[in-house]
Amino acid sequence: MSQTIPGTTLFDGAMARKGYALNKMCFSFNDAANRDAFLRDEEGYCARYRLTPEQREAVRARNVLAMIAAGGNVYYLWTCRISGRSRRA
């Protein structure tokens, strides 16, 4: 059964599959060495996790709403606050 909540992106099984790579990458930021590696080479780090173009653009722009639309889970996205460039969408 599909639910619609105005103004909300529902995180269901389909979104979990869509955002698997993005969420896996964000989870990796629990390790300081991975945060440093990301900051040194963001494109290379995103490629390592095979992010889609939509996900890469959302990460590049630090656009949390776009990351959620690309399958990001707010729990994992919290770990993406790794640089001072983070901003609200």
C-alpha positions, 0 to 999 in steps of 0.5 A, spaced: 500 500 500 502 506 497 501 512 502 502 520 500 503 525 505 504 532 502 510 535 502 514 528 505 518 523 501 516 517 504 522 512 505 520 505 503 523 499 500 523 502 493 527 508 496 531 504 500 533 500 494 534 507 490 538 510 495 543 504 497 549 506 495 548 513 497 546 511 504 552 506 504 557 512 502 554 516 508 555 511 513 562 510 511 563 517 514 563 514 521 570 513 520 574 519 520 579 517 515 573 516 510 571 523 511 578 525 510 578 521 503 571 524 501 574 531 502 580 530 498 577 527 492 569 528 493 568 525 485 573 519 486 569 518 493 562 518 490 565 514 484 567 509 489 560 508 491 557 508 484 552 514 486 548 516 480 548 522 477 542 525 481 545 523 487 552 526 486 549 532 484 545 532 490 552 531 494 556 536 490 550 541 492 549 539 499 542 539 498 539 535 503 532 535 500 535 532 493 539 527 497 532 524 500 529 524 493 535 520 491 533 515 496 537 518 502 535 516 509 535 522 514 539 517 519 545 516 514 544 523 511 546 526 518 553 523 517 554 527 511 555 534 515 562 533 514 564 539 512 562 547 513 559 547 506 553 543 508 547 547 508 539 547 508 535 545 502 
